[in-house]
């Protein structure tokens, strides 16, 4: 059985880089690759994810971290799971442990990516997004105008799922302009999260900032559970 992410130990950069392999990357180079997709990624957050046992970069003899291509793919997966699914680190760690053990875990909520997901977190161009969602350019424009989807050069699976949902809603006569209130509701939820994080936000050290980012994701996930429960309850009343 493969070692889990939490149990993996950093190895030396010399051992990690075999002849003919891709060159190892510094933290700065990893940030350059990932920040176009994850604008809030910082060196302190990378270190925090390492401290939590989710990624184990190699080390040079001087102690500098060096990341291989697999580490970057793993980080992209972790960050996507946080951003697109609001999953706390303990859930992500369990998922990664199952992947490392050769299993085919299912994400909470019924998402069914397999072990290959480490290498399949995608960056979709506008044309790719429209094609895979089966959406018109007008629908995407309206979604951006209503602040349901944020404009970007490349889109992830989160934007794809939202656009697919908008395609289905449009068939029922629900247009993006009808959903403008969703952005306001999201901003109010953000206000709740920010209030909860005030004690940590007052601290300026990198560890506190990383912990605040993790808490924000966990709180958002719990709010998502409550919102979903309220909607299901309301639907139950409609069908009585």
C-alpha positions in Angstrom: 0.0 0.0 0.0 1.4 3.4 -0.9 2.3 5.8 1.9 -0.4 8.4 2.6 0.1 12.1 2.1 0.2 12.7 5.8 2.9 10.0 6.3 5.1 10.9 3.3 8.5 12.2 4.3 10.4 14.9 2.3 13.3 13.4 0.4 16.5 15.2 -0.8 16.3 17.1 -4.1 19.1 14.9 -5.5 17.2 11.7 -4.9 13.9 13.2 -6.1 15.3 14.2 -9.5 16.2 11.2 -11.5 18.2 11.5 -14.8 16.0 12.8 -17.6 13.2 14.0 -15.3 11.7 17.4 -15.4 13.6 20.0 -13.3 12.5 20.6 -9.8 10.8 23.9 -9.0 11.3 26.5 -6.3 8.3 27.9 -4.3 8.5 31.0 -6.5 8.3 28.9 -9.7 5.3 27.0 -8.3 3.6 30.2 -7.5 4.2 31.5 -11.0 2.5 28.3 -12.4 -0.5 28.3 -10.0 -1.4 31.9 -9.1 -3.1 32.5 -12.5 -5.6 29.9 -11.4 -5.5 30.6 -7.6 -4.9 34.3 -7.1 -4.9 34.0 -3.3 -2.1 31.5 -3.2 0.9 32.6 -1.2 4.2 31.1 0.0 2.8 30.9 3.5 -0.2 28.9 2.3 2.1 26.4 0.4 4.1 26.0 3.6 0.9 25.5 5.6 -0.3 22.7 3.2 3.1 21.0 3.7 2.8 21.3 7.5 -0.6 19.7 7.2 1.0 16.7 5.4 -0.8 17.3 2.1 2.3 17.7 0.0 5.9 16.7 0.7 8.4 18.6 -1.5 12.0 17.5 -1.7 14.7 19.5 0.1 18.1 20.7 -1.0 21.0 20.2 1.3 20.5 23.8 2.3 16.9 23.1 3.2 15.2 24.8 0.3 11.9 23.2 -0.9 11.9 21.8 -4.4 8.7 20.7 -6.1 8.3 18.1 -8.8 5.6 18.1 -11.5 3.5 15.6 -9.4 3.7 18.0 -6.4 2.3 20.8 -8.6 -0.5 18.6 -9.9 -1.3 17.6 -6.3 -1.4 21.2 -5.2 -3.6 22.1 -8.1 -6.0 19.3 -7.0 -6.0 20.4 -3.4 -6.6 24.1 -4.2 -9.4 23.1 -6.7 -11.1 21.0 -4.1 -11.0 23.9 -1.6 -12.2 26.5 -4.1 -14.8 24.5 -6.1 -16.1 22.1 -3.5 -15.5 24.0 -0.2 -13.9 20.9 1.3 -12.0 21.2 4.6 -8.5 19.9 4.8 -9.4 16.8 6.8 -11.7 15.7 4.0 -9.1 16.5 1.4 -6.5 14.6 3.3 -8.7 11.5 3.6 -9.4 11.7 -0.2 -5.7 12.0 -0.9 -4.9 9.1 1.4 -7.3 6.9 -0.5 -5.7 8.0 -3.8 -2.3 7.2 -2.5 -3.5 3.8 -1.4 -4.6 3.0 -4.9 -8.3 3.4 -4.3 -10.9 5.3 -6.4 -12.6 7.6 -3.8 -15.7 9.6 -4.3 -15.8 13.2 -3.2 -18.5 14.2 -0.8 -21.6 15.3 -2.7 -21.4 12.5 -5.2 -18.5 13.8 -7.4 -16.8 10.8 -8.9 -13.2 11.7 -10.0 -10.9 8.7 -9.9 -7.2 8.4 -9.2 -6.4 10.1 -12.4 -7.8 13.4 -11.1 -4.4 14.4 -9.9 -3.4 15.0 -13.5 -6.8 16.1 -14.9 -7.6 19.4 -13.1 -8.2 21.5 -16.2 -7.9 25.1 -17.4 -10.6 25.7 -19.9 -10.5 28.5 -22.5 -13.7 30.5 -23.2 -14.4 28.3 -26.2 -13.7 25.1 -24.3 -16.1 26.2 -21.6 -18.9 27.0 -24.0 -18.5 23.8 -25.8 -18.4 21.5 -22.8 -21.3 23.3 -21.1 -23.4 23.3 -24.3 -23.9 27.0 -23.7 -24.2 30.0 -26.0 -21.8 33.0 -25.8 -24.8 35.1 -24.9 -25.6 33.0 -21.8 -22.0 33.2 -20.6 -22.0 37.0 -21.2 -25.2 37.3 -19.2 -23.8 35.1 -16.4 -20.7 37.4 -16.2 -22.9 40.5 -16.3 -25.0 39.1 -13.4 -21.8 38.3 -11.5 -22.7 34.6 -11.4 -19.4 33.7 -13.2 -16.4 35.9 -12.9 -14.6 36.9 -16.1 -11.3 35.1 -16.6 -8.8 34.0 -19.3 -9.2 30.4 -18.2 -12.0 28.7 -16.3 -12.0 25.7 -14.0 -14.5 22.9 -13.3 -16.4 25.2 -10.9 -17.3 27.6 -13.7 -18.1 24.7 -16.0 -20.6 23.3 -13.4 -22.2 26.7 -12.9 -22.6 27.3 -16.7 -24.1 23.8 -17.1 -26.6 24.6 -14.4 -27.5 27.9 -16.1 -28.1 26.0 -19.4 -30.6 23.7 -17.6 -32.2 26.7 -15.7 -32.6 28.5 -19.0 -34.7 25.7 -20.3 -37.1 26.4 -17.4 -37.2 30.1 -18.2 -34.7 31.1 -15.5 -32.1 33.5 -16.9 -28.9 34.8 -15.2 -30.5 38.2 -14.6 -33.0 36.4 -12.3 -30.1 35.2 -10.2 -28.5 38.6 -9.4 -29.7 38.2 -5.8 -27.4 35.2 -5.4 -24.3 37.4 -5.6 -25.8 39.6 -2.8 -26.5 36.5 -0.7 -22.9 35.3 -1.3 -21.6 38.7 -0.2 -23.6 38.5 3.0 -22.2 35.1 3.7 -18.8 36.5 3.2 -19.5 39.1 5.8 -20.4 36.3 8.3 -17.1 34.5 7.5 -15.1 37.7 7.8 -16.7 38.4 11.2 -15.8 34.9 12.5 -12.2 35.4 11.4 -11.6 38.7 13.0 -9.5 37.3 15.9 -7.1 35.6 13.5 -7.2 38.5 11.0 -5.8 40.8 13.7 -2.6 38.7 13.8 -0.1 39.4 11.1 2.0 36.3 11.1 2.0 33.9 8.2 0.7 30.9 10.2 -2.4 32.9 11.3 -3.2 34.0 7.8 -2.9 30.4 6.6 -5.2 29.2 9.4 -7.7 31.9 8.6 -7.8 30.8 5.0 -8.5 27.2 6.0 -11.2 28.3 8.5 -12.9 30.3 5.8 -13.2 27.3 3.6 -14.6 25.2 6.4 -17.1 27.8 7.4 -18.2 28.2 3.8 -18.7 24.5 3.6 -20.9 24.4 6.7 -23.0 27.3 5.3 -23.4 25.4 2.1 -24.8 22.4 4.1 -27.3 24.7 5.8 -28.4 26.4 2.6 -28.9 23.1 0.9 -31.0 21.8 3.8 -33.2 24.9 3.7 -33.8 24.6 0.0 -34.7 20.9 0.3 -37.1 21.7 3.1 -38.8 24.4 1.1 -39.1 22.0 -1.9 -40.7 19.5 0.4 -43.4 22.0 1.3 -44.0 22.7 -2.4 -44.8 19.1 -3.2 -47.3 18.6 -0.3 
